[in-house]
Amino acid sequence: MGRKDGGSVESTPEGDANREIGCNVLEQLRQLTSVDDITELRDRLGAILSSLSDGRNDILSECGETPPLTKSSLIRDIGQIMRSRTIERARYYLDRLIREFTESRKMGISDIDLNRWKEYGDIITDSLWLFKGRDRSGAHNGKYWGNFVPQIPYQLMRRFTKRGEWVLDPFLGSGTTLIECRRQERNGIGVELDQEIARIAVQNIEKEKNTGNVVTAVVKGDSTSIDYAELLGKFGIPSVQLVIMHPPYWDIIRFSNDERDLSNSPSAEHFLSRLSQISRNVAPFLDEGRYLALVIGDKYSGGEWIPLGFMAMNQVLPAGFRLKSIVVKNFDTTRGKMNRKELWRYRALAGGFYVFKHEYVFLFTRKG
Ligand SMILES: C[S@@+](CC[C@H](N)C(=O)[O-])C[C@H]1O[C@@H](n2cnc3c(N)ncnc32)[C@H](O)[C@@H]1O
């Protein structure tokens, strides 16, 4: 796993020692920029590497405005310079390493520092998300039938928001998004139709520490008709920077008896038109260029595979969005199907179909 944002070396004797080591290394690297001979450069880098081998702490130093560099990445980068065949290539890597120490290159929509891009081992950039199980750390629990794994909001917030920005979830359910908001120090507003589920969400969220003192508000309401201008106004904001939508997958799980609940839609057309309404309702309140994520899967009905995910995607696009990515995420056997795994396998063999093992995360950005 890689870094999490914003770590800094505490002012402890060990932290101070590491800071000194880091600043020394930086000074030595700067001196190397005037070396013309590749052999001399390699020798001097080798000496720096040896000087680093005895310290224990992996976090090295913050020299200047940038967050601390990890020792492992420094060692890796020095190795890369030493393997360069020409002095020009070595200088190129050396300059880049010095920039990693001293400069940040932020993207504007996240806290990711592109000068440290190799350090974000926890952030997925492939379109296939394979999670071994659900993250159960902190207040996260898998009790709500139909919740998503916390790794989904984690990935989305880390890549597409900065600390202190605002996330909106129009289908809050048990509160996973807002628990993750507290953990990632993002403000969050979640709308949930069902009173009882909203109450459980509040309970779940309150179990998570709120070290960043962010807002995590649960609002009982219908996302198709709720007045988002008024709702956001209550928090003194005109818009949000990320929307995460995890609607019911039409009628696969019935969440309530309320006819406004999307899971009670009498037909796929009705479900899709309600989803379209929600997308249009939310769109004006997402900042231009910012992300909306739609998490949804397909379903079977009457012996046919219904590509509900792609149908839903087509409802969001005309609401003012550009498609950025389609992520396929593995899907653990749901609690309902767990006991009937063998039966599903038999049915799949007999019926000539495949058992669902994936769902989608559609990623859109708001057009101007
Ligand atoms: C798939 S679940 C979301 C689960 C959530 N991501 C979590 O991790 O707990 C969908 C939720 O949308 C809610 N819902 C359905 N129709 C709604 C509507 N019109 N407005 C607001 N919430 C709605 C359901 O009650 C249900 O809790």
The ligand as a MOL file (V3000), in Angstrom:
LIG
                    3D

  0  0  0     0  0            999 V3000
M  V30 BEGIN CTAB
M  V30 COUNTS 27 29 0 0 0
M  V30 BEGIN ATOM
M  V30 1 C -28.4200 0.4210 -3.1110 0
M  V30 2 S -28.9840 1.2620 -1.7190 0 CHG=1
M  V30 3 C -27.6550 2.3290 -1.3090 0
M  V30 4 C -26.7160 1.6850 -0.3320 0
M  V30 5 C -25.5900 2.5670 0.1330 0
M  V30 6 N -24.6200 2.8590 -0.8960 0
M  V30 7 C -24.8780 1.9240 1.3100 0
M  V30 8 O -23.6780 1.5820 1.2080 0
M  V30 9 O -25.5380 1.6740 2.3380 0 CHG=-1
M  V30 10 C -30.1710 2.3520 -2.3790 0
M  V30 11 C -30.8840 3.2180 -1.3470 0
M  V30 12 O -31.6600 4.1940 -2.0670 0
M  V30 13 C -32.8240 4.4630 -1.3140 0
M  V30 14 N -33.7920 5.0830 -2.2360 0
M  V30 15 C -34.5960 4.4870 -3.1560 0
M  V30 16 N -35.3240 5.4020 -3.8260 0
M  V30 17 C -34.9560 6.6200 -3.3410 0
M  V30 18 C -35.3490 7.9500 -3.6380 0
M  V30 19 N -36.2810 8.2120 -4.5420 0
M  V30 20 N -34.7560 8.9510 -2.9540 0
M  V30 21 C -33.8250 8.6920 -1.9970 0
M  V30 22 N -33.4310 7.4560 -1.6600 0
M  V30 23 C -33.9840 6.4160 -2.3300 0
M  V30 24 C -33.2330 3.1010 -0.7670 0
M  V30 25 O -34.0300 3.2200 0.3920 0
M  V30 26 C -31.8800 2.4680 -0.4600 0
M  V30 27 O -31.5030 2.6680 0.8820 0
M  V30 END ATOM
M  V30 BEGIN BOND
M  V30 1 1 1 2
M  V30 2 1 2 3
M  V30 3 1 2 10
M  V30 4 1 3 4
M  V30 5 1 4 5
M  V30 6 1 5 6
M  V30 7 1 5 7
M  V30 8 2 7 8
M  V30 9 1 7 9
M  V30 10 1 10 11
M  V30 11 1 11 12
M  V30 12 1 11 26
M  V30 13 1 12 13
M  V30 14 1 13 14
M  V30 15 1 13 24
M  V30 16 1 14 15
M  V30 17 1 14 23
M  V30 18 2 15 16
M  V30 19 1 16 17
M  V30 20 1 17 18
M  V30 21 2 17 23
M  V30 22 1 18 19
M  V30 23 2 18 20
M  V30 24 1 20 21
M  V30 25 2 21 22
M  V30 26 1 22 23
M  V30 27 1 24 25
M  V30 28 1 24 26
M  V30 29 1 26 27
M  V30 END BOND
M  V30 END CTAB
M  END
